[in-house]
Amino acid sequence: MTMAEAVELGAVATSSGLSWVGVRPWRERESEREKRETE
């Protein structure tokens, strides 16, 4: 996922009444998984 997609996802979540708090933990898990796959 690109940063643009992450921002878009966050915008959708925010407009849906959710906050970035719900998006960030998911993004952090994705980042950790990507790091493991890269190494």
N, C-alpha and C positions, 0 to 999 in steps of 0.2 A: 504493500500500500504506500502510495506517495503522500507527501505532506498535504497536498491539495485535497486528496481523498479523505485524509484524516480531518481536515478542517471542514470539509463538506459534511462528513458524518457528524461532526460536533454540532454544526449548524442545524442539521436535521434533528438531532437529539434535543437541542435547545428549543427549537420551535415546537417540538412535541411535548414540551413541559418537563423534559429531563435536563440534567445539567452536565457540564463537562466532567463532573466527578464520576459519572457512569461510563464515560468514554475513555478517560485516561487510564484506569487500571487495565482495560482491554488493550489499549495501545501499548502499554508497558509490557504486557505479556507477549504481544506480537513482536516487539522489539527484542525481547530476550530470546524468543524462538528464532528470529532471523539471525541473531548473533551466533547462536549455536550451530545453525545450518551453514553459516559462512566460515566458521573456524574449521 
